[in-house]
Amino acid sequence: MQYSDEQISRFKAEFAQKRRKQLLLIIPLFAVLILTVASPSSLASFGLNKQTMQWGFLAYILGALVFSLANWRCPACGGYLGRSFWIRFCSKCGAPLS
């Protein structure tokens, strides 16, 4: 499908925003993992026991999954973009994304 230059610019801007949101979703995940692995006793200093942390982590993962399924869509066709983070074109419609 042929897209105008204006549409391509909009697709690229929307995709950049979607990618930024995905990155912001990952940052807290790594922060919690590093905190937990590096210093498990530090959880007690936050008033969290192991079970509370596990349920919170599970809730975060499920929420992140739902968010990613809704967010990680092609701005042109709405198709799921797959697992790859550094994509250049939509595999469904061929729209340039970066």
BAROVEX-61414 format. One record per atom (N, C-alpha, C): residue number from 1; residue in one letter; atom name; x, y, z. Coordinates in steps of 0.1 Angstrom, whole numbers, plus 5000, padded with zeros to 4 digits. Atoms other than C-alpha are relative to their C-alpha. Layout:
BEGIN
{i:NUM&aa:A&at:CA&u:X&v:Y&w:Z}
...
***
This chain:
BEGIN
{i:1&aa:M&at:N&u:5008&v:4988&w:5000}
{i:1&aa:M&at:CA&u:5000&v:5000&w:5000}
{i:1&aa:M&at:C&u:5009&v:5012&w:5000}
{i:2&aa:Q&at:N&u:4993&v:4987&w:5000}
{i:2&aa:Q&at:CA&u:5012&v:5035&w:4992}
{i:2&aa:Q&at:C&u:4995&v:5009&w:5010}
{i:3&aa:Y&at:N&u:5003&v:4990&w:4989}
{i:3&aa:Y&at:CA&u:5014&v:5060&w:5020}
{i:3&aa:Y&at:C&u:5006&v:5014&w:4996}
{i:4&aa:S&at:N&u:4995&v:4986&w:5003}
{i:4&aa:S&at:CA&u:5018&v:5098&w:5016}
{i:4&aa:S&at:C&u:5011&v:5003&w:5010}
{i:5&aa:D&at:N&u:4989&v:4996&w:4991}
{i:5&aa:D&at:CA&u:5049&v:5115&w:5032}
{i:5&aa:D&at:C&u:4994&v:5004&w:5013}
{i:6&aa:E&at:N&u:5006&v:4995&w:4987}
{i:6&aa:E&at:CA&u:5026&v:5130&w:5058}
{i:6&aa:E&at:C&u:4996&v:4988&w:5008}
{i:7&aa:Q&at:N&u:5004&v:5012&w:4992}
{i:7&aa:Q&at:CA&u:5012&v:5096&w:5068}
{i:7&aa:Q&at:C&u:5012&v:4993&w:5005}
{i:8&aa:I&at:N&u:4988&v:5006&w:4996}
{i:8&aa:I&at:CA&u:5047&v:5081&w:5069}
{i:8&aa:I&at:C&u:5006&v:5007&w:5012}
{i:9&aa:S&at:N&u:4995&v:4992&w:4989}
{i:9&aa:S&at:CA&u:5058&v:5109&w:5092}
{i:9&aa:S&at:C&u:4992&v:4997&w:5013}
{i:10&aa:R&at:N&u:5009&v:5003&w:4988}
{i:10&aa:R&at:CA&u:5028&v:5103&w:5115}
{i:10&aa:R&at:C&u:5002&v:4986&w:5005}
{i:11&aa:F&at:N&u:4998&v:5013&w:4995}
{i:11&aa:F&at:CA&u:5034&v:5066&w:5116}
{i:11&aa:F&at:C&u:5013&v:4999&w:5008}
{i:12&aa:K&at:N&u:4988&v:5000&w:4994}
{i:12&aa:K&at:CA&u:5070&v:5071&w:5125}
{i:12&aa:K&at:C&u:5000&v:5007&w:5014}
{i:13&aa:A&at:N&u:5001&v:4993&w:4987}
{i:13&aa:A&at:CA&u:5062&v:5096&w:5153}
{i:13&aa:A&at:C&u:4992&v:4992&w:5010}
{i:14&aa:E&at:N&u:5008&v:5009&w:4991}
{i:14&aa:E&at:CA&u:5035&v:5073&w:5167}
{i:14&aa:E&at:C&u:5007&v:4988&w:5005}
{i:15&aa:F&at:N&u:4992&v:5012&w:4996}
{i:15&aa:F&at:CA&u:5058&v:5043&w:5166}
{i:15&aa:F&at:C&u:5011&v:5004&w:5010}
{i:16&aa:A&at:N&u:4990&v:4995&w:4990}
{i:16&aa:A&at:CA&u:5085&v:5063&w:5184}
{i:16&aa:A&at:C&u:4994&v:5001&w:5014}
{i:17&aa:Q&at:N&u:5007&v:4999&w:4987}
{i:17&aa:Q&at:CA&u:5060&v:5071&w:5211}
{i:17&aa:Q&at:C&u:4997&v:4987&w:5006}
{i:18&aa:K&at:N&u:5003&v:5013&w:4995}
{i:18&aa:K&at:CA&u:5049&v:5035&w:5214}
{i:18&aa:K&at:C&u:5013&v:4993&w:5005}
{i:19&aa:R&at:N&u:4988&v:5006&w:4995}
{i:19&aa:R&at:CA&u:5085&v:5023&w:5217}
{i:19&aa:R&at:C&u:5005&v:5006&w:5013}
{i:20&aa:R&at:N&u:4996&v:4994&w:4988}
{i:20&aa:R&at:CA&u:5092&v:5049&w:5244}
{i:20&aa:R&at:C&u:4991&v:4995&w:5012}
{i:21&aa:K&at:N&u:5009&v:5005&w:4989}
{i:21&aa:K&at:CA&u:5062&v:5037&w:5264}
{i:21&aa:K&at:C&u:5004&v:4986&w:5004}
{i:22&aa:Q&at:N&u:4995&v:5014&w:4997}
{i:22&aa:Q&at:CA&u:5075&v:5001&w:5261}
{i:22&aa:Q&at:C&u:5013&v:5000&w:5008}
{i:23&aa:L&at:N&u:4988&v:4999&w:4992}
{i:23&aa:L&at:CA&u:5109&v:5012&w:5274}
{i:23&aa:L&at:C&u:4997&v:5004&w:5014}
{i:24&aa:L&at:N&u:5004&v:4996&w:4987}
{i:24&aa:L&at:CA&u:5093&v:5030&w:5303}
{i:24&aa:L&at:C&u:4993&v:4989&w:5008}
{i:25&aa:L&at:N&u:5006&v:5012&w:4994}
{i:25&aa:L&at:CA&u:5074&v:4998&w:5311}
{i:25&aa:L&at:C&u:5011&v:4991&w:5006}
{i:26&aa:I&at:N&u:4990&v:5010&w:4997}
{i:26&aa:I&at:CA&u:5106&v:4978&w:5313}
{i:26&aa:I&at:C&u:5009&v:5005&w:5012}
{i:27&aa:I&at:N&u:4991&v:4994&w:4990}
{i:27&aa:I&at:CA&u:5126&v:5002&w:5336}
{i:27&aa:I&at:C&u:4996&v:4995&w:5015}
{i:28&aa:P&at:N&u:5003&v:5005&w:4986}
{i:28&aa:P&at:CA&u:5107&v:4994&w:5369}
{i:28&aa:P&at:C&u:5002&v:4985&w:5002}
{i:29&aa:L&at:N&u:4998&v:5014&w:4999}
{i:29&aa:L&at:CA&u:5109&v:4957&w:5361}
{i:29&aa:L&at:C&u:5015&v:4997&w:5004}
{i:30&aa:F&at:N&u:4986&v:5002&w:4997}
{i:30&aa:F&at:CA&u:5147&v:4958&w:5360}
{i:30&aa:F&at:C&u:5004&v:5006&w:5014}
{i:31&aa:A&at:N&u:4997&v:4994&w:4987}
{i:31&aa:A&at:CA&u:5148&v:4981&w:5391}
{i:31&aa:A&at:C&u:4997&v:4990&w:5011}
{i:32&aa:V&at:N&u:5005&v:5009&w:4990}
{i:32&aa:V&at:CA&u:5128&v:4956&w:5411}
{i:32&aa:V&at:C&u:5009&v:4987&w:5000}
{i:33&aa:L&at:N&u:4992&v:5012&w:5001}
{i:33&aa:L&at:CA&u:5148&v:4926&w:5398}
{i:33&aa:L&at:C&u:5014&v:5002&w:5006}
{i:34&aa:I&at:N&u:4986&v:4997&w:4995}
{i:34&aa:I&at:CA&u:5182&v:4943&w:5406}
{i:34&aa:I&at:C&u:4999&v:5001&w:5015}
{i:35&aa:L&at:N&u:5001&v:4998&w:4985}
{i:35&aa:L&at:CA&u:5170&v:4953&w:5441}
{i:35&aa:L&at:C&u:4998&v:4987&w:5007}
{i:36&aa:T&at:N&u:5003&v:5013&w:4994}
{i:36&aa:T&at:CA&u:5157&v:4918&w:5448}
{i:36&aa:T&at:C&u:5012&v:4991&w:5000}
{i:37&aa:V&at:N&u:4989&v:5009&w:5002}
{i:37&aa:V&at:CA&u:5187&v:4900&w:5435}
{i:37&aa:V&at:C&u:5012&v:5005&w:5008}
{i:38&aa:A&at:N&u:4988&v:4994&w:4994}
{i:38&aa:A&at:CA&u:5214&v:4924&w:5448}
{i:38&aa:A&at:C&u:4999&v:5000&w:5016}
{i:39&aa:S&at:N&u:5002&v:4999&w:4986}
{i:39&aa:S&at:CA&u:5199&v:4928&w:5483}
{i:39&aa:S&at:C&u:4986&v:4996&w:5004}
{i:40&aa:P&at:N&u:5013&v:5005&w:4996}
{i:40&aa:P&at:CA&u:5170&v:4906&w:5493}
{i:40&aa:P&at:C&u:4995&v:5006&w:5013}
{i:41&aa:S&at:N&u:5004&v:4995&w:4987}
{i:41&aa:S&at:CA&u:5171&v:4920&w:5528}
{i:41&aa:S&at:C&u:4995&v:5014&w:4999}
{i:42&aa:S&at:N&u:5005&v:4986&w:5001}
{i:42&aa:S&at:CA&u:5164&v:4955&w:5515}
{i:42&aa:S&at:C&u:4985&v:5000&w:4998}
{i:43&aa:L&at:N&u:5014&v:5001&w:5001}
{i:43&aa:L&at:CA&u:5128&v:4943&w:5509}
{i:43&aa:L&at:C&u:4993&v:5003&w:5014}
{i:44&aa:A&at:N&u:5005&v:4998&w:4987}
{i:44&aa:A&at:CA&u:5123&v:4943&w:5546}
{i:44&aa:A&at:C&u:5000&v:5015&w:5004}
{i:45&aa:S&at:N&u:4999&v:4986&w:4996}
{i:45&aa:S&at:CA&u:5134&v:4979&w:5549}
{i:45&aa:S&at:C&u:4989&v:5008&w:4993}
{i:46&aa:F&at:N&u:5011&v:4993&w:5006}
{i:46&aa:F&at:CA&u:5105&v:4989&w:5526}
{i:46&aa:F&at:C&u:4987&v:4994&w:5006}
{i:47&aa:G&at:N&u:5012&v:5006&w:4994}
{i:47&aa:G&at:CA&u:5081&v:4969&w:5548}
{i:47&aa:G&at:C&u:4993&v:4989&w:4992}
{i:48&aa:L&at:N&u:5005&v:5010&w:5009}
{i:48&aa:L&at:CA&u:5076&v:4942&w:5522}
{i:48&aa:L&at:C&u:5005&v:4986&w:5004}
{i:49&aa:N&at:N&u:4995&v:5014&w:4998}
{i:49&aa:N&at:CA&u:5077&v:4905&w:5529}
{i:49&aa:N&at:C&u:5001&v:4993&w:4986}
{i:50&aa:K&at:N&u:4997&v:5007&w:5013}
{i:50&aa:K&at:CA&u:5086&v:4880&w:5502}
{i:50&aa:K&at:C&u:4987&v:4997&w:4992}
{i:51&aa:Q&at:N&u:5013&v:5004&w:5006}
{i:51&aa:Q&at:CA&u:5049&v:4869&w:5495}
{i:51&aa:Q&at:C&u:4994&v:5013&w:4994}
{i:52&aa:T&at:N&u:5005&v:4988&w:5005}
{i:52&aa:T&at:CA&u:5038&v:4905&w:5491}
{i:52&aa:T&at:C&u:5007&v:5005&w:4987}
{i:53&aa:M&at:N&u:4992&v:4996&w:5011}
{i:53&aa:M&at:CA&u:5066&v:4912&w:5467}
{i:53&aa:M&at:C&u:4997&v:4991&w:4988}
{i:54&aa:Q&at:N&u:5003&v:5009&w:5011}
{i:54&aa:Q&at:CA&u:5058&v:4881&w:5446}
{i:54&aa:Q&at:C&u:4987&v:5003&w:4994}
{i:55&aa:W&at:N&u:5014&v:4997&w:5005}
{i:55&aa:W&at:CA&u:5021&v:4890&w:5443}
{i:55&aa:W&at:C&u:5001&v:5013&w:4992}
{i:56&aa:G&at:N&u:4998&v:4987&w:5006}
{i:56&aa:G&at:CA&u:5031&v:4926&w:5434}
{i:56&aa:G&at:C&u:5007&v:4998&w:4986}
{i:57&aa:F&at:N&u:4992&v:5003&w:5012}
{i:57&aa:F&at:CA&u:5056&v:4913&w:5408}
{i:57&aa:F&at:C&u:4991&v:4994&w:4990}
{i:58&aa:L&at:N&u:5009&v:5007&w:5009}
{i:58&aa:L&at:CA&u:5030&v:4890&w:5393}
{i:58&aa:L&at:C&u:4989&v:5010&w:4994}
{i:59&aa:A&at:N&u:5010&v:4990&w:5005}
{i:59&aa:A&at:CA&u:5004&v:4918&w:5391}
{i:59&aa:A&at:C&u:5007&v:5010&w:4990}
{i:60&aa:Y&at:N&u:4993&v:4992&w:5009}
{i:60&aa:Y&at:CA&u:5030&v:4940&w:5374}
{i:60&aa:Y&at:C&u:5002&v:4994&w:4987}
{i:61&aa:I&at:N&u:4997&v:5007&w:5013}
{i:61&aa:I&at:CA&u:5039&v:4914&w:5348}
{i:61&aa:I&at:C&u:4987&v:4998&w:4992}
{i:62&aa:L&at:N&u:5013&v:5002&w:5007}
{i:62&aa:L&at:CA&u:5002&v:4907&w:5340}
{i:62&aa:L&at:C&u:4996&v:5014&w:4994}
{i:63&aa:G&at:N&u:5004&v:4987&w:5005}
{i:63&aa:G&at:CA&u:4995&v:4944&w:5337}
{i:63&aa:G&at:C&u:5009&v:5005&w:4989}
{i:64&aa:A&at:N&u:4991&v:4997&w:5011}
{i:64&aa:A&at:CA&u:5026&v:4949&w:5315}
{i:64&aa:A&at:C&u:4997&v:4993&w:4988}
{i:65&aa:L&at:N&u:5004&v:5008&w:5011}
{i:65&aa:L&at:CA&u:5015&v:4921&w:5293}
{i:65&aa:L&at:C&u:4987&v:5006&w:4993}
{i:66&aa:V&at:N&u:5012&v:4995&w:5006}
{i:66&aa:V&at:CA&u:4980&v:4935&w:5288}
{i:66&aa:V&at:C&u:5003&v:5014&w:4993}
{i:67&aa:F&at:N&u:4996&v:4987&w:5006}
{i:67&aa:F&at:CA&u:4995&v:4970&w:5282}
{i:67&aa:F&at:C&u:5007&v:4998&w:4987}
{i:68&aa:S&at:N&u:4992&v:5002&w:5012}
{i:68&aa:S&at:CA&u:5020&v:4957&w:5257}
{i:68&aa:S&at:C&u:4991&v:4995&w:4988}
{i:69&aa:L&at:N&u:5009&v:5005&w:5011}
{i:69&aa:L&at:CA&u:4993&v:4938&w:5237}
{i:69&aa:L&at:C&u:4992&v:5011&w:4994}
{i:70&aa:A&at:N&u:5008&v:4989&w:5006}
{i:70&aa:A&at:CA&u:4973&v:4970&w:5234}
{i:70&aa:A&at:C&u:5009&v:5010&w:4994}
{i:71&aa:N&at:N&u:4992&v:4989&w:5004}
{i:71&aa:N&at:CA&u:5002&v:4994&w:5229}
{i:71&aa:N&at:C&u:5009&v:4996&w:4987}
{i:72&aa:W&at:N&u:4990&v:5004&w:5010}
{i:72&aa:W&at:CA&u:5026&v:4974&w:5206}
{i:72&aa:W&at:C&u:4992&v:4996&w:4987}
{i:73&aa:R&at:N&u:5008&v:5002&w:5012}
{i:73&aa:R&at:CA&u:5004&v:4978&w:5175}
{i:73&aa:R&at:C&u:5005&v:5010&w:4989}
{i:74&aa:C&at:N&u:4996&v:4992&w:5011}
{i:74&aa:C&at:CA&u:5012&v:4992&w:5141}
{i:74&aa:C&at:C&u:4991&v:5012&w:4999}
{i:75&aa:P&at:N&u:5008&v:4988&w:5001}
{i:75&aa:P&at:CA&u:5000&v:5028&w:5138}
{i:75&aa:P&at:C&u:4992&v:5001&w:4987}
{i:76&aa:A&at:N&u:5007&v:4999&w:5013}
{i:76&aa:A&at:CA&u:4989&v:5022&w:5102}
{i:76&aa:A&at:C&u:4989&v:4990&w:4999}
{i:77&aa:C&at:N&u:5010&v:5010&w:5002}
{i:77&aa:C&at:CA&u:4970&v:4989&w:5103}
{i:77&aa:C&at:C&u:4994&v:4995&w:5013}
{i:78&aa:G&at:N&u:5005&v:5005&w:4988}
{i:78&aa:G&at:CA&u:4966&v:4981&w:5140}
{i:78&aa:G&at:C&u:5005&v:4986&w:5003}
{i:79&aa:G&at:N&u:4995&v:5014&w:4998}
{i:79&aa:G&at:CA&u:4984&v:4947&w:5136}
{i:79&aa:G&at:C&u:5010&v:5000&w:5011}
{i:80&aa:Y&at:N&u:4990&v:5002&w:4989}
{i:80&aa:Y&at:CA&u:5005&v:4933&w:5165}
{i:80&aa:Y&at:C&u:5014&v:5000&w:4994}
{i:81&aa:L&at:N&u:4987&v:4998&w:5006}
{i:81&aa:L&at:CA&u:5041&v:4942&w:5159}
{i:81&aa:L&at:C&u:5010&v:4988&w:5003}
{i:82&aa:G&at:N&u:4992&v:5012&w:4997}
{i:82&aa:G&at:CA&u:5055&v:4909&w:5174}
{i:82&aa:G&at:C&u:5010&v:5003&w:5011}
{i:83&aa:R&at:N&u:4990&v:5000&w:4989}
{i:83&aa:R&at:CA&u:5084&v:4903&w:5198}
{i:83&aa:R&at:C&u:5011&v:5010&w:4998}
{i:84&aa:S&at:N&u:4989&v:4991&w:5003}
{i:84&aa:S&at:CA&u:5110&v:4924&w:5181}
{i:84&aa:S&at:C&u:4998&v:5014&w:5004}
{i:85&aa:F&at:N&u:5001&v:4986&w:4996}
{i:85&aa:F&at:CA&u:5117&v:4958&w:5195}
{i:85&aa:F&at:C&u:5006&v:5010&w:4990}
{i:86&aa:W&at:N&u:4994&v:4991&w:5009}
{i:86&aa:W&at:CA&u:5139&v:4972&w:5168}
{i:86&aa:W&at:C&u:4995&v:4997&w:4985}
{i:87&aa:I&at:N&u:5005&v:5003&w:5013}
{i:87&aa:I&at:CA&u:5117&v:4969&w:5137}
{i:87&aa:I&at:C&u:4999&v:5012&w:4992}
{i:88&aa:R&at:N&u:5000&v:4988&w:5009}
{i:88&aa:R&at:CA&u:5117&v:4991&w:5107}
{i:88&aa:R&at:C&u:4987&v:5001&w:4992}
{i:89&aa:F&at:N&u:5013&v:5000&w:5007}
{i:89&aa:F&at:CA&u:5085&v:4980&w:5089}
{i:89&aa:F&at:C&u:4990&v:4991&w:5006}
{i:90&aa:C&at:N&u:5011&v:5009&w:4996}
{i:90&aa:C&at:CA&u:5052&v:4965&w:5098}
{i:90&aa:C&at:C&u:5000&v:4988&w:4992}
{i:91&aa:S&at:N&u:5000&v:5012&w:5008}
{i:91&aa:S&at:CA&u:5052&v:4929&w:5088}
{i:91&aa:S&at:C&u:4986&v:4997&w:4994}
{i:92&aa:K&at:N&u:5013&v:5003&w:5005}
{i:92&aa:K&at:CA&u:5015&v:4930&w:5081}
{i:92&aa:K&at:C&u:4996&v:5009&w:4988}
{i:93&aa:C&at:N&u:5004&v:4990&w:5011}
{i:93&aa:C&at:CA&u:5010&v:4962&w:5060}
{i:93&aa:C&at:C&u:5012&v:5006&w:4993}
{i:94&aa:G&at:N&u:4988&v:4994&w:5006}
{i:94&aa:G&at:CA&u:5046&v:4972&w:5052}
{i:94&aa:G&at:C&u:5003&v:5014&w:5003}
{i:95&aa:A&at:N&u:4998&v:4985&w:4997}
{i:95&aa:A&at:CA&u:5043&v:5007&w:5067}
{i:95&aa:A&at:C&u:5014&v:5002&w:5006}
{i:96&aa:P&at:N&u:4987&v:4997&w:4994}
{i:96&aa:P&at:CA&u:5077&v:5022&w:5075}
{i:96&aa:P&at:C&u:4998&v:5006&w:5014}
{i:97&aa:L&at:N&u:5002&v:4996&w:4986}
{i:97&aa:L&at:CA&u:5081&v:5027&w:5113}
{i:97&aa:L&at:C&u:5011&v:5007&w:5006}
{i:98&aa:S&at:N&u:4988&v:4993&w:4995}
{i:98&aa:S&at:CA&u:5116&v:5039&w:5119}
{i:98&aa:S&at:C&u:5010&v:5003&w:4989}
***
